[in-house]
Amino acid sequence: MCIGVPMQVITAGPGFAVCTGMGEKRLVDTLLVGDQQVGDWLLVFLNAAREVLTEEQASRIRKALDALDLAIHGETDIDHLFADLVDRDPQLPIHLRAPK
């Protein structure tokens, strides 16, 4: 299974960046997202950046991946990792809502 992980740029050059995230350090191809600056966040699949993220987006993805890891290991106490979703009513995406 290929899962994208959020990684932060620690050094960068033309077409590549060295990134850290999820306990790893990787050389990442940035040709699809363009050259990046130190401190930028990227969504990385198979050592290639696919999307530039905000710090908030990176944090939410990290928490979701942490929840997945806990669930795989039998943990059920994961609500704290989804604070933005707990205690709110689910909403349909705009394109699925009934016209007004």
C-alpha positions in Angstrom: 0.0 0.0 0.0 1.3 3.4 -0.9 0.4 6.2 1.6 1.5 9.8 1.3 3.3 11.2 4.3 3.7 14.8 5.2 7.4 15.9 5.3 9.1 19.2 5.9 11.9 20.5 3.7 15.2 20.9 5.6 17.4 21.6 2.5 16.4 22.2 -1.1 17.9 22.4 -4.6 16.6 22.5 -8.1 14.3 19.6 -8.6 14.9 18.0 -5.1 14.6 18.5 -1.4 15.8 16.7 1.7 12.8 16.3 4.0 12.0 14.9 7.4 8.8 13.5 8.7 7.2 10.6 10.4 10.6 9.6 11.8 12.4 9.5 8.5 14.7 11.6 6.4 14.4 11.3 2.6 15.7 12.8 -0.6 12.5 13.9 -2.4 11.9 14.7 -6.1 10.1 18.0 -6.3 9.6 18.2 -10.1 5.8 17.9 -9.8 5.5 20.7 -7.3 8.4 23.0 -8.2 11.3 24.1 -6.2 10.6 24.5 -2.5 12.0 26.5 0.4 13.3 25.3 3.8 10.4 24.9 6.1 7.8 24.1 3.4 5.6 21.1 3.9 5.1 18.4 1.2 2.9 15.4 0.8 5.3 12.7 -0.3 4.6 9.4 -2.1 7.4 7.0 -3.0 10.0 9.8 -2.5 8.2 12.2 -4.8 6.3 15.3 -3.7 2.8 15.3 -5.0 1.4 18.4 -3.2 2.5 21.4 -1.2 0.7 21.5 2.2 0.1 24.0 4.9 1.4 23.2 8.3 -2.2 22.6 9.5 -2.8 20.2 6.7 0.4 18.3 7.5 -0.6 18.1 11.1 -4.0 16.7 10.3 -2.5 14.1 8.0 0.1 13.1 10.6 -2.6 12.7 13.2 -4.7 10.5 10.8 -1.7 8.3 10.1 -1.0 8.0 13.9 -4.7 7.0 14.3 -4.3 4.4 11.6 -1.2 2.9 13.3 -3.0 2.8 16.6 -6.0 1.1 15.0 -3.8 -1.5 13.3 -2.4 -2.3 16.7 -5.8 -2.8 18.3 -6.1 0.6 20.0 -9.6 2.2 20.0 -8.9 5.4 21.9 -8.2 7.7 18.8 -10.7 10.4 19.1 -8.1 12.9 20.4 -6.4 12.6 17.0 -9.5 13.9 15.3 -10.4 16.9 17.5 -11.5 18.8 14.4 -14.2 16.2 13.7 -15.3 15.0 17.2 -18.6 16.6 18.4 -19.6 18.1 15.1 -22.2 17.0 12.7 -20.9 15.5 9.4 -21.4 17.6 6.3 -21.7 16.6 2.7 -19.2 18.1 0.3 -20.7 21.1 -1.6 -21.1 19.1 -4.9 -23.3 16.5 -3.1 -25.6 18.9 -1.4 -29.1 19.5 -2.6 -29.6 22.7 -4.5 -31.2 25.5 -2.6 
